[in-house]
Amino acid sequence: MKHSKEKKSPRSQKGFSKGKNHDQRRQGPIMIEDILTDAVQLSSKDVTVREMVIRTDPTNDSSPVIKRKFHPLNNPETILEVLEGILMIKQGVLGNNVTTGPLQYAYWRNCLEGTALAKFNEFTVAVGTETSAHLIQVEQRLVTHFAPREVLSQQARYIRYKMVKPYATTTRQYVGAVHTLNEKMEQLPPNFNADQKVPATELLDILASKAPKPHKELMTDHGFDPQTESIDRFVEICERAETKEALKNKGKTQHFESDDDSVSSGGPKKKPKKKASSNKHGTAKSRYYCSYHGPNNTHNSKDCKVLLAEKGEKPDWKKTGKGEKYKDYKSKFAKKQRELNLLQSETKKEKAKWIKLYKAHMKQNSSDGEISEGDASLKRPSKRSDRTFMPKEETQRNASESENSSSSSSDSNSSSSSDSE
């Protein structure tokens, strides 16, 4: 069934995009790009932003404090927001030396809003007494509520099969983000323990298999084995490959002259184009300046004919000494044009006289009913006689007519001679 253009949904909507849509927030596993993304800066004008004070020594009230701004955990879109919000609350509890259960519950309620606060209170009633041990259970139930379905299996599948190093990221940053992502798996349901993390040997094998091609070639040259080597060795080899790539790209993209003879761009050096000098008006620089005509390339104020004529030092530049007008390019053909105009007007007059005379003769002859041979000569020649090219049929007809006329004339001559005898 065909749909009209009005019924087709745009590609910007969910489910109709053929490529990556960075405007939509992904539900599901935590991606490596989410770990590498910088934290969003909070605006000072935002009234929902709260401030948390954390002491460097929680047991000493006179110790230095650290102030951190945050948004209360309300209705998070991703599991990463849930884990980061809970981590912020735990740091506040530890930094303010909140040890008893009821005070810890109160601190949590001050950092929650909306759906998160309602679920926290619901789980608190379900678990029972407000103690530190029960608070851990409430926290786990809160994470399970906001986590997607089968989040642990999705996260492990992503790390093993879909995780790829971003293009504009160094290997050291990438490996650090992978370690952070692996640590997050310990905080996911259903078990919330360290056994859910990917083992270090398997993680190194994944990193080596997902490495770029130049990195794999260098690892092959060095005999790198992911089962026996360490992650630090992997990072060292990848950084060597990145250095080689940077040196190659530097030689290709170098467009300036270097003092070092060992570094050359490889191509012929091009001379820089000279820019046309311009004045304050943005036009090309002129050789002279006249107060009457402005910047120009012909004269200055001293040699200006207009200014000299105004002062009376020189006659008008439009007139010569004989009193004739100065012949410039506009008046060069003025005389010829004037003669052509006179000739055309005389031709029109003669044509009008001829037409008037012709009409008078035709009127007079039509009244008499006869047209003499002299009057017939006044008629205009037909358009057919003006042609220089005659069709073949017409030439043959004219030739036959001429032959007939000649034969008739010869017959008449013979008859006249017989009569005379």
C-alpha positions, 0 to 999 in steps of 0.5 A: 500500500502506497502512502502519500508524502503527508503520511510519511514520518520524517527521518528525524523522528524515532524509528525512521532514521537510517543513520546515527541520531545523536539527539536521542538518548539511548536506553540500555547499556552504557556506551564508551562514548558516554564515559568519555563525554565531559560533564555538563556545566550547570548554570548559576541561574538554574533554580533546581541546582543544589550545592553539596558541601564535603569535608576533606576530613569528615571527623574534623569540623575545621578541615577544608571543604569541597563544594559541589553542585548537582541536580537532584535525582528525579526521573533519570533517562539512563542507567548511567545517570542513576549510578552517578546520582547515587555515587554523589549522594554516597560521597555527601554522606561520607564527607559529612560524617553521617553515620546513623541510619535515620540521618542517612535516610534523611540525607538521601531524601534531601537529594531525591525528587519526584519519582526517585523520592517516591520509590525510595520511600516505597522501598524503605517501607517494604524493607523495614527499619531505617538502618545502614544495612537496610539502606543498601537494600533500598539502594539496590532496589532503586537501581533495579527499578530504573535499570533496563531489562537484562541490563547486565547481559546487554552490557557484557554483550556490548563490551565483547562485540560492539565496543570500538575505540573512538576516532579522536581518542588516544589509546590511554584515554580509551583504556581508562574509559574501558576500565571505568565501564568495567567497574560500573558492571559491579553496580548493576543488578541482579547480583551487585558484586565484582563477579559480574565484571569482565576478567582482565585477560578477556578484557585485554583480548577484546582490546587487542582484537578491536585495535586499529589495523596499524596497531595490530601490525605493530603488535605482530612485529613485537610478538604481542600475545594478549594471553601473556602480556599486560594492559600496560604493554598493550598501551605502550605499543599502541602509543608507538603506532599513534606516534608513527601516524602523527609523524606521517600526517605531519609531513602531509599537512605541512604548508609552512617553511621550516628552518629545519632542512630535514623536514620538507613538505615534498611538493613545490613551494608556491609564492604567496599571492600579492593582495591588491592594496586598497584605500579606505573606500575599499577600491584599488589604490590610485596614482593621483588625487583630485579634489574635484574628481577624487582618486584617479590615475590621470591627474591631480588637483593642479592639472585638473581642467575643471578646476583651472577653468573655474579659476579663470586661468585656462579656457573651458576644456570643452571648447577649443581656440577656434570656438568649436566644441571639443570632439570627444568619443561621443561626438565623433560620429555626430556629423555622420548621424546628422547627415543620415537623419537628413537623408532619411527624412528626404527619402520619406518626403519623396516617397510620399510625393510618389505615392500621392502622384500614383494615386492621382493617376490611378483615380483619373484613369479609373474614371476614364476606364482605360489605362495607357501604357505609360500609366501601366509603367507607373505600377509597382513591380511584382514581388515575383520579378524581384527574385533572383532564383527561378524554380525549375518548372517556371524556367521550363514554362518560360522557355516553351513560351519563348519557343512558341512565340519565336515559331509564331513570329517565323510563321507570320514572317513567312506568310507576309513574304508569300503575300508580297510575292 
